[in-house]
Amino acid sequence: MTAEAAAAPRPIVFRDSGWWLFCLLIFALKFILLAVDPSPQLFLGDSGSYLWTALSGWIPPDRSFFYGYIIRWLSVSTDSLTSLLIFQCFLGAMTAIFVSVICRSIFALSFNVSCLFGVLCALDPLQLLWERYLMTEAISLFFYVTMLLLSFIYLKERRLWQLALIQVVGVLAISLRISYLLLVQAQAVLLPLIAFFPEIRATVQGCLAGKINISILKAAAIHLIIGLSLMLLLHSSYKYLNGRLSHRKPSYLYVTGLNLLAMWAPALESADSPDPRLATLIAEGNQFGIRDPGARGIQLYRAGYLVNRWRHIETNPAIADKLGKQTAMHALFRQPSGVLMLGLDTFFGYWHIDQMRRQAKYELGNIPLPDQLRSNLGRFFHYVPAPKTAKREFSILQRYFLRAQPYYNLVVLAPLFCAILLFLLPNRYATLLLIHSSILLGTSVLFTVTATVRYLQPLSLLLILTAAAFLNWMSRPRDRLLFTKPGKV
């Protein structure tokens, strides 16, 4: 770290008068809303899988496993799902507080404005709703905003322990939602490069003038190597643990190939498959609508369609998944534009109002629960869901979630707003926001079968932070240095 960085003052949000009162306000807001809408909610079959993990130790092949153990620790031991909801509301409050910390300590906004953005985050429909669900969203978002806060601090101070902690928190995030995987992996490479970019650029310019600053290149290389090494070590450990618990080979998930096969089904050709049986199945795809982008969810889940038919042909799950992944990746490398067009189709799905309204209602999970799940909820958690014959009604937060639909269209445009911000305020922080929003949106459209509002949750948090950074730019429009020096807010 440079002498200038070491000497630079570090604004600490805890010195602000009324800071602890603000924190108390956020916690009070969260728990008052919990009292108003206290009912646990389920989305099938994700919630059913997590509950079964909690009760039996079974590891789902298509989801991260850690959340099931959190349910076991918090709810099985207390015979109540309320303890889980309290924990999720607590972390939801911490997420909002961390947003305020970023606004105050990184974007140098006033205390009152920083608190305002914290309240906006606390009331974000994409955060509030999922605090009631037996889903990973609330807890994983807390780990994500923690990773983001640490990343901002690392860009500011460039300490190796911060880089190490970022990787630890990143693994915790993917242990809950595997959708963060590409972001965590990319950040291991990009974060040190962003942090040292001014010095690297100056060194390159010095090389052209015959002057080489070896010490800066050495420091950047050390940070990059340590970041990558920690990422590989921690991720290998995670895969080993997942394999150990699943009694399988180490892996992040065990149906990645089958998921990709369905997600990219319209782009597949029979020549993509190394297995003649799967090649024949793809060639016969017109029988089950393989070219229809809107049928990708059906190809993945419904009997008589692509994945189900392939599983009947290749009964070994590991081999079926491996061949499915090889086929999908061959289609990607053969014609990337075909996969990108499917991503664009998913992206434009966010702008089909009626389709999004139907999808949002589906995501609320207001469907009759299977008898076995109802029995487990009553036996182990003393929770009695509404009878199957009862009319399903939306809760207060569910109605709030549905009425906020116009806001979700803004969330989808988060990378565009980040790109505008980077043009106006070209510094490290804006660069990081653009990278995060682009990767998260890309993951949401390229690795899903349909436009899903739930996947926009971390993008909503980034949009709030982008708005805060815009205010930072408006408050000092003349301060437009290309990549501010370490230690400068």
C-alpha positions in Angstrom: 0.0 0.0 0.0 1.3 3.4 -0.9 2.3 6.0 1.7 -0.6 8.2 0.5 -3.0 5.4 1.1 -1.7 4.7 4.6 -1.9 8.4 5.5 -5.4 8.9 4.1 -8.2 9.4 6.6 -10.6 6.5 6.7 -14.2 7.6 7.3 -15.8 5.3 9.9 -19.6 5.2 9.8 -19.8 4.3 13.5 -18.5 7.8 14.5 -21.7 9.4 13.1 -24.1 10.7 15.8 -27.2 8.6 15.7 -25.6 5.6 13.9 -26.7 3.1 16.5 -30.1 4.6 16.5 -30.3 4.0 12.8 -29.3 0.4 13.2 -32.0 0.0 15.9 -34.5 1.5 13.5 -33.6 -0.9 10.7 -34.0 -3.9 13.1 -37.3 -2.5 14.4 -38.6 -2.1 10.9 -37.7 -5.6 9.9 -39.2 -7.2 13.0 -42.4 -5.1 12.9 -42.9 -6.3 9.4 -42.3 -9.8 10.5 -45.0 -9.4 13.2 -47.4 -8.1 10.5 -46.7 -10.9 8.1 -45.2 -13.8 10.1 -46.3 -16.9 8.1 -43.6 -19.1 6.6 -43.8 -19.6 2.9 -42.6 -22.4 0.6 -41.7 -22.6 -3.0 -41.8 -26.1 -4.4 -39.7 -28.0 -5.0 -36.8 -25.9 -3.7 -38.2 -25.6 -0.2 -39.1 -29.3 -0.1 -35.6 -30.2 -1.0 -34.1 -28.0 1.7 -36.5 -29.4 4.4 -35.6 -32.9 3.4 -31.9 -32.1 3.8 -32.6 -30.7 7.2 -34.5 -33.8 8.3 -32.5 -36.6 6.7 -29.1 -35.2 5.6 -29.9 -35.9 1.9 -27.9 -33.7 -0.4 -29.8 -32.4 -3.4 -28.0 -32.9 -6.7 -29.2 -29.7 -8.3 -29.0 -27.2 -5.4 -26.4 -25.9 -2.9 -26.6 -27.9 0.3 -25.8 -25.5 3.1 -29.2 -24.1 3.6 -30.7 -27.4 4.6 -28.3 -27.6 7.5 -29.2 -24.0 8.6 -32.8 -25.2 8.8 -31.7 -28.2 10.8 -29.7 -26.0 13.3 -32.3 -23.3 13.7 -35.7 -24.9 13.2 -35.5 -28.7 13.7 -33.9 -28.2 17.1 -36.6 -25.6 18.1 -39.5 -27.4 16.4 -40.4 -24.1 14.7 -39.9 -22.3 11.5 -40.2 -19.0 13.2 -36.6 -19.1 14.4 -35.5 -19.4 10.8 -37.6 -16.4 9.8 -36.2 -14.4 12.7 -32.6 -15.2 11.6 -33.4 -14.3 8.0 -34.9 -11.0 9.1 -31.9 -10.3 11.2 -29.6 -10.9 8.2 -31.9 -8.8 6.1 -31.4 -5.9 8.5 -27.6 -6.4 8.4 -27.8 -6.3 4.6 -29.5 -3.0 4.7 -27.0 -1.7 7.3 -24.1 -2.8 5.1 -25.6 -0.9 2.2 -25.5 2.2 4.4 -21.9 1.5 5.4 -21.0 1.4 1.7 -22.8 4.6 1.0 -21.1 6.4 3.9 -17.6 5.0 3.9 -17.1 4.2 0.2 -19.3 6.7 -1.7 -18.8 9.5 1.0 -22.5 10.4 1.1 -23.9 12.2 4.1 -25.0 10.3 7.1 -28.7 11.0 6.5 -28.6 10.1 2.8 -26.7 6.9 3.6 -29.4 6.0 6.1 -32.0 6.7 3.5 -30.4 4.2 1.1 -30.3 1.7 4.0 -34.0 2.1 4.5 -34.7 1.7 0.8 -32.7 -1.6 0.8 -34.6 -2.8 3.9 -37.9 -2.1 2.0 -36.8 -3.6 -1.3 -39.6 -6.1 -2.3 -37.0 -8.5 -3.7 -35.4 -8.6 -0.2 -38.5 -8.4 2.0 -40.5 -11.2 0.4 -37.8 -13.9 0.5 -37.1 -13.3 4.2 -40.4 -15.2 4.8 -39.5 -18.1 2.5 -37.7 -21.4 3.1 -35.3 -20.3 0.4 -31.7 -19.3 0.3 -32.2 -15.8 -1.0 -32.1 -13.8 2.2 -29.1 -15.4 3.7 -27.1 -15.6 0.5 -27.8 -11.9 -0.2 -26.2 -11.1 3.2 -23.0 -13.0 2.2 -23.1 -11.3 -1.2 -23.3 -7.8 0.2 -20.6 -8.7 2.8 -18.3 -9.8 -0.1 -19.1 -6.6 -2.0 -18.3 -4.4 1.0 -15.0 -6.3 1.6 -14.2 -5.8 -2.1 -14.8 -2.1 -1.9 -12.6 -1.9 1.2 -9.9 -4.0 -0.6 -9.9 -1.6 -3.6 -9.5 1.2 -1.1 -6.7 -0.3 1.1 -5.3 -3.3 -0.9 -4.5 -5.6 2.0 -4.0 -9.3 1.5 -6.1 -10.4 4.5 -9.0 -8.6 2.9 -8.5 -10.5 -0.3 -8.5 -13.8 1.6 -11.6 -12.9 3.5 -13.4 -12.1 0.3 -12.7 -15.6 -1.0 -14.0 -17.2 2.2 -17.3 -15.2 2.1 -17.6 -16.0 -1.6 -17.5 -19.7 -0.9 -20.2 -19.2 1.7 -22.3 -17.4 -0.9 -22.0 -20.2 -3.4 -22.7 -22.8 -0.7 -26.2 -21.2 -0.6 -26.7 -20.1 -4.2 -24.5 -21.6 -7.0 -25.6 -18.7 -9.2 -22.8 -16.6 -7.6 -20.1 -19.1 -8.8 -19.1 -17.2 -12.0 -18.9 -13.9 -10.2 -16.8 -15.3 -7.3 -14.4 -17.0 -9.8 -14.2 -13.9 -12.1 -13.6 -11.6 -9.1 -10.6 -13.7 -8.0 -8.8 -12.5 -11.2 -10.3 -9.1 -11.8 -10.3 -7.6 -8.3 -6.4 -7.4 -8.0 -6.2 -6.1 -11.6 -8.7 -3.3 -10.8 -6.9 -2.5 -7.6 -3.5 -2.1 -9.2 -4.7 -0.7 -12.6 -3.3 2.8 -12.1 0.1 1.5 -11.3 0.1 -1.1 -13.9 -0.9 1.5 -16.5 1.8 3.8 -15.3 4.3 1.0 -15.4 3.3 0.1 -19.0 3.8 3.8 -20.0 7.1 3.7 -18.1 8.2 0.7 -20.2 7.6 2.6 -23.3 9.8 5.4 -21.9 12.5 2.9 -20.8 11.5 2.9 -17.1 10.2 -0.2 -15.4 8.7 -0.3 -11.9 9.3 -3.9 -11.0 8.0 -3.6 -7.4 4.5 -2.6 -8.5 4.2 -5.5 -11.0 5.5 -7.8 -8.3 2.9 -6.6 -5.8 0.1 -7.0 -8.3 1.3 -10.5 -9.2 1.4 -11.5 -5.6 -2.1 -10.4 -5.0 -3.3 -12.1 -8.2 -1.6 -15.4 -7.4 -2.8 -15.4 -3.7 -6.3 -14.6 -4.7 -6.4 -17.3 -7.4 -4.8 -19.9 -5.1 -7.2 -19.2 -2.3 -10.1 -19.5 -4.7 -9.0 -22.8 -6.1 -8.2 -24.2 -2.6 -11.5 -23.1 -1.1 -13.6 -24.2 -4.0 -11.8 -27.6 -4.2 -12.6 -28.0 -0.5 -16.2 -27.1 -1.1 -16.5 -29.6 -3.9 -14.8 -32.3 -1.8 -17.2 -31.6 1.1 -20.2 -31.8 -1.2 -19.0 -35.1 -2.7 -18.3 -36.5 0.8 -21.8 -35.6 2.0 -23.4 -36.9 -1.3 -21.2 -40.0 -1.4 -20.2 -39.0 -4.9 -17.2 -37.5 -6.7 -16.3 -33.9 -5.7 -18.4 -31.4 -7.6 -20.4 -28.2 -7.2 -23.6 -29.9 -8.5 -24.5 -33.2 -10.1 -27.0 -32.2 -12.8 -25.1 -29.2 -14.3 -24.9 -31.0 -17.7 -28.6 -31.9 -17.8 -29.5 -28.3 -16.9 -27.4 -26.9 -19.6 -28.8 -29.4 -22.1 -32.3 -28.1 -21.4 -31.3 -24.4 -21.2 -29.6 -24.4 -24.5 -31.9 -27.1 -26.1 -33.0 -24.9 -29.1 -29.4 -24.4 -30.1 -28.4 -28.1 -30.1 -27.6 -30.1 -33.2 -27.2 -33.9 -33.3 -23.5 -33.4 -34.3 -22.9 -31.8 -30.9 -23.3 -35.0 -29.0 -20.4 -37.5 -28.6 -22.9 -40.2 -27.9 -25.0 -41.5 -30.8 -28.0 -42.2 -28.6 -28.2 -38.5 -27.5 -27.5 -37.4 -31.1 -30.5 -39.4 -32.3 -32.7 -38.0 -29.5 -31.7 -34.4 -30.5 -32.4 -35.2 -34.2 -35.9 -36.3 -33.2 -36.4 -33.2 -31.1 -39.3 -31.9 -33.2 -41.4 -34.5 -31.6 -41.2 -32.7 -28.3 -40.6 -29.1 -29.3 -36.9 -28.9 -28.8 -36.6 -25.7 -31.0 -39.1 -23.7 -28.9 -37.2 -21.3 -26.5 -40.4 -21.0 -24.4 -40.4 -24.8 -23.8 -37.0 -25.0 -22.1 -38.5 -25.4 -18.6 -40.6 -28.2 -19.9 -37.6 -29.8 -21.5 -35.9 -29.8 -18.1 -38.7 -30.9 -15.8 -41.6 -32.6 -17.6 -41.9 -36.3 -18.4 -41.6 -37.1 -22.1 -39.3 -34.3 -22.9 -35.6 -33.9 -23.5 -34.0 -34.5 -20.1 -36.5 -37.1 -19.0 -36.1 -39.1 -22.3 -32.3 -38.9 -22.0 -32.4 -40.2 -18.5 -34.4 -43.2 -19.6 -31.9 -43.9 -22.4 -28.8 -43.4 -20.1 -29.7 -44.6 -16.7 -26.4 -43.9 -15.0 -26.9 -40.3 -13.6 -23.2 -39.4 -13.7 -22.7 -40.5 -17.3 -26.0 -38.9 -18.4 -24.9 -35.6 -16.9 -21.4 -35.8 -18.3 -22.6 -36.4 -21.8 -25.2 -33.7 -21.5 -22.6 -31.2 -20.4 -20.2 -32.2 -23.3 -23.1 -31.8 -25.7 -24.1 -28.4 -24.4 -20.6 -27.0 -24.3 -19.9 -28.2 -27.9 -23.0 -26.3 -29.0 -21.7 -23.2 -27.2 -18.3 -23.4 -28.9 -19.7 -24.3 -32.3 -22.1 -21.4 -32.4 -21.9 -19.0 -29.5 -24.4 -16.7 -31.2 -27.1 -19.4 -30.8 -26.7 -19.5 -27.0 -26.5 -15.7 -26.8 -29.7 -15.4 -28.7 -31.4 -17.7 -26.2 -30.0 -15.4 -23.5 -31.5 -12.4 -25.3 -34.8 -14.2 -25.5 -34.8 -14.7 -21.7 -33.8 -11.0 -21.3 -36.7 -9.8 -23.4 -39.0 -12.0 -21.4 -38.6 -9.6 -18.5 -40.4 -7.0 -20.7 -43.4 -9.2 -21.4 -45.7 -7.8 -18.7 -48.3 -10.6 -18.7 -45.7 -13.3 -18.8 -43.8 -11.7 -15.9 -47.0 -11.3 -13.9 -47.7 -15.0 -14.3 -44.2 -16.0 -13.5 -44.1 -13.8 -10.4 -47.3 -15.4 -9.1 -45.8 -18.8 -9.8 -42.7 -18.0 -7.8 -44.8 -17.2 -4.8 -45.5 -20.9 -4.5 -49.2 -20.6 -3.6 -50.0 -24.2 -4.7 -51.3 -27.2 -2.6 -48.5 -28.9 -0.8 -47.9 -32.7 -1.2 -49.3 -34.8 1.7 -45.8 -35.9 2.8 -44.5 -32.4 3.1 -47.6 -31.3 5.0 -47.1 -34.1 7.4 -43.4 -33.2 7.9 -44.3 -29.6 8.5 -46.8 -30.5 11.2 -44.7 -33.2 12.8 -41.3 -31.5 13.0 -42.2 -27.8 13.0 -45.7 -27.6 14.4 -46.7 -25.7 11.3 -50.1 -26.4 9.7 -50.5 -25.1 6.2 -53.8 -24.0 4.8 -56.0 -27.0 3.7 -55.8 -28.0 0.1 -59.4 -27.0 -0.5 -58.9 -23.6 1.0 -58.8 -20.6 -1.3 -55.2 -19.4 -1.7 -54.8 -15.8 -0.8 -51.7 -13.6 -1.1 -50.0 -12.3 2.1 -49.2 -8.6 2.6 -45.7 -9.0 1.4 -46.7 -11.2 -1.6 -49.1 -8.4 -2.7 -46.3 -5.9 -2.3 -44.0 -8.1 -4.4 -46.5 -8.3 -7.2 -47.3 -4.6 -7.2 -43.7 -3.7 -7.5 -43.4 -5.2 -10.9 -42.5 -1.9 -12.8 -39.4 -1.6 -10.5 -38.1 -5.0 -11.7 -37.8 -3.6 -15.2 -35.4 -1.0 -13.8 -33.5 -3.7 -12.0 -32.9 -5.6 -15.3 -31.3 -2.4 -16.7 -28.8 -2.3 -13.8 -25.7 -3.0 -16.0 -26.7 -0.1 -18.3 -26.9 2.3 -15.3 -23.6 1.0 -14.1 -22.0 1.6 -17.5 -23.4 5.2 -17.5 -22.0 5.6 -14.0 -18.5 4.4 -15.1 -18.6 7.0 -18.0 -19.5 9.8 -15.5 -17.3 8.6 -12.6 -14.5 6.3 -14.0 -13.1 4.9 -10.8 -12.5 1.5 -9.3 -15.9 1.4 -7.5 -17.9 2.1 -10.6 -15.9 -0.5 -12.5 -16.6 -3.1 -9.8 -20.4 -2.4 -9.9 -20.4 -2.8 -13.7 -18.6 -6.1 -13.5 -20.9 -7.5 -10.8 -24.1 -6.3 -12.5 -23.0 -7.6 -15.9 -22.0 -11.1 -14.6 -25.1 -11.4 -12.5 -27.4 -10.4 -15.3 -25.6 -12.7 -17.7 -26.0 -15.6 -15.3 -29.7 -14.8 -14.9 -30.4 -14.9 -18.7 -27.9 -17.4 -20.0 -28.2 -20.1 -17.4 -32.0 -20.2 -16.8 -34.9 -21.5 -18.7 -37.1 -18.5 -18.4 -37.1 -14.9 -17.1 -37.4 -15.2 -13.3 -37.9 -12.2 -11.0 -36.4 -14.0 -8.1 -33.0 -14.1 -9.8 -32.9 -10.3 -9.9 -32.5 -10.0 -6.1 -28.7 -9.2 -6.0 -29.1 -6.9 -9.1 -31.7 -4.9 -7.1 -29.1 -4.3 -4.4 -26.6 -3.2 -7.0 -29.1 -0.8 -8.5 -29.6 0.8 -5.1 -25.8 1.2 -4.7 -25.5 2.6 -8.3 -28.1 5.3 -7.4 -26.0 6.1 -4.3 -22.8 6.4 -6.5 -24.7 8.7 -8.8 -25.4 11.0 -5.9 -21.7 10.8 -5.1 -20.9 12.0 -8.6 -23.5 14.8 -8.5 -22.1 16.1 -5.2 -18.6 16.6 -6.6 -18.9 16.8 -10.4 -15.4 18.2 -10.9 -13.7 15.2 -9.2 -13.5 12.8 -12.1 -10.1 11.2 -11.8 -9.6 8.0 -13.8 -9.3 5.4 -11.1 -9.0 7.3 -7.8 -5.8 6.5 -5.8 -6.0 4.0 -3.0 -7.1 5.6 0.2 -9.3 8.1 -1.6 -13.0 7.8 -1.4 
